[in-house]
Amino acid sequence: MNPLFLLIIVPLVLAIAYSMHSGFKYTRMIANIFLGLKYKPAYDTVISSAGEKISILDSGGHEVSAVHVERTGADKIVIFCHDSGSAKESWEKYAYFFPDLGFHVLSIDFLADTSDVGKNSLSQWPTEEDVQKMRMVIAWVKTAFKSKTKIVLFGVSRGADIAFAAAEGEPLVAGVITDGLFSMREIFRDYIRKWAPILVKPNLFGENYPFWVVNLFTSLGFWYCQKKSNKRFVDVEKLLRKKHGPLLMIHGEFDDYVSPTHQKFLHRLSRNDCGSQRLIVSKAAHNQAVTIDREAYEKTVIGFLKKIV
């Protein structure tokens, strides 16, 4: 056999074998770190809540708990999706001014079972199952309210991802308001940037891994997490790249969960021709925008609503 051929083919085969081994090894390693997070939410304490507690049923017998605040004669409704550390009653913290604007309020229960603190329930991550629940509620609203009732979706953190995903392909949804929208893929990239320089041996790239390497392992890790957990997670990046309805993204300047670079990344992905807007609240951390600058929060949301309903 030609020695030159061997000099070429042997290193190539070894390189391919090493790449496949490393890809499988480090995909599992990073994904297991991601899935191994023990989630212990600090639930909001709600003393009281306006509205009537109701149960929504679909034709298949599936039941969703909700709070309904009725606004007599209104032809607009906001459907609220709470974050993973709250309950449906938390709508008052963020959407308290909607009834005065002539909106019905319907706040949906997305609570997961987190009673086993030693087990990661994955309840901080939005799933397609959550989105389907939200779409069932939207279908119920279409029949339970006036046929021309305008629908606005409003979500916080995990609920923001659910609301944005549920709006896809829904012509009666006039727009989506998100507080703390995030991309699981971008969080995954942050994990890889943090852990790869420590875990990967030999470390060929030092502290700064090329984007294509990070992106490749993000895609592999995202796929592996879904396979291992038997869940399909919401891919916000994919949805932002598509043509979508009007979207208001609210974030805090000091959000350590959705960092400023993460926020800018989402804004760049979102199509401006779809009516996207942003509000960055100074000195606010994750989910704190409404408490840090209530005036700017209300003014921006109301301005957005005037354009879409």
Steps between C-alpha positions, in 0.01 A plus 500: 500500500622847415676651808375847406144368501554356848643830623181671389230248578618378842509845667167581332336185637644566845378858491148391401495229768621743767244762390214249521618377842540856631170612353310220673692532827475877541144523371390263777718676758370851432140380459514313831623814676211692341239238589650439844409842634285465812224755467358645821274793407430775750128537441338841518277538801158624386270607784191553285402517137218656305306282267316170493677166504379289208581173324532485123416172329566394143320233296752239614425557868825683575462756779689824558463713814479876451402831657251709303453871561191606308464840340135539400455592134871471419607376156863447603664237718854448629607143572775498762771234540683511834867416554627178657538655847143632516138397468208617288409762761824688422333666200421795731867579544553553126163555333309681777414793270341292221141498639504881508600492132185304417648147497374175638787322678549125482798367695596137436648251747829352377625369834703179487557249777813613685423319826807276463780748563761237418368460149523749217145538373628712207216740585720802427516403132206561262377191315281432199253341743462842668449661160228251410326579830511868411362436151215303651417803716512729195258265320269514806511882501392505136177319591436638850529869409373719218617386158689825441670510840862607455756284680830620650742253660719609793767278652777528758831307472403138425148628439640750250643218290171309519293804399725586207500142372122464539438811288647337190235447235220654713341781294282623789808567718565869443841499671719361777652675801798323657680583823827305526482307171800267466651245266587158645760466225675820606499387864651173375771698319579683823543163677733377228709818509526464877572127526681408180836658595488301825366164381635455148836321483709578304382859491580615147338844521592636842239727659332615178329229301403588140130564449464208257630258767269644767206498260565142390506370858196714585299330227625156607432576866154640433414185305647271770311677782172449316579136431604425858211687666244386243381861465498747214616843612398831344756625248461879530778572251326306226175686567666843506652438156157428354244761407302560819247740642578822693729427794601712799809374682557636853826428684692630799839664454652292782332170415752228590279230347443666163821700471528823297683310222221241504241778472678662206529162331122449522437851369726440199318177421153653518370630168443875518241484222279304741458797735753404767569744785732498803504644850815471711439615858804645675618330821239222469590133541301205363122562522555826689424753225145567619608568859809707417337734247124457506440821305718401204356148512140618478573769241684259268241223529208740446675654198553156353134407560376813325683391186366145491139505632 
